Every structure is written in C-alpha cells, then in structure tokens.
Amino acid sequence: MFRIAREEADKLVAIAAAMGLTPGQMARRIIEREIGLMARAATVRRRVANAELLRQGLGQLGMVGNNVNQIAAHLNQGKPLPWRHDELERIRLDLHTAITAIMAVLGRGQS
C-alpha cells in the first residue's frame, strides 16, 4: 500500500530480518503500535533453506522405514534374522525422530 526508496527498503528488510520478522510483519507491528490499527495478517510461509535436500532425505528415510517394517514383519512371522528385536526398535525410533525433525523444519505435520 505504500512505496519506499530501494535503499530504505533494503534497510527495512535488514532490520526485520534481525528481528526475525518479514518486512510486512514488522510494518504491521509498527502500524499497530503507532496508531492502534490492527492489521489482519495473512499466514506467511517462509522458505526453508535446503528444502529440496530435506525432502529427498525424508523420502530416503521413508524407504528405510519401510525396510525396517518389512524386517519387523519377518520377525513377527517367527523367521530368524541376524538382528535382535530391541535393535530394530531402536532403529525405528531413530527413524521416527529424524523424520519428525525434518518435517518440523519443512513446516509439515506428521502424516
């Protein structure tokens, strides 16, 4: 709704980033504080650094998790494997932790 010079815009972006805000979020806070006008803010979804690598890692972890599930099914059928059940459970929990962490960084809920 307003325009500012490029130099001022660069300063605004830098100050907002230092505050952990987008320029729009910072402007809304200033407007609210200075004139008491409550601006309706849309949800801003920030880009995640290395999002594509994280998605690829999530896919690979999913494939590993599928393999662990197949091993568990094999064990549940009474077929012997060279791993103990507690070792597989630890691996499953580690996978779950890694997947949850990646999904949190990507801003996605667990499916």
Buried (B, 14 or more C-beta within 10 A) or exposed (E): EEEEEEEEEEEBEEEBEEEEBBBBBBBBBEEEEEEEEEEEEEEEEEEBEEEEEBBEBBEEBEEBBEEBEEBBEEBEEEEEEEEEEEEBEEBBEEBEEBBEEBBEBEEEEEE
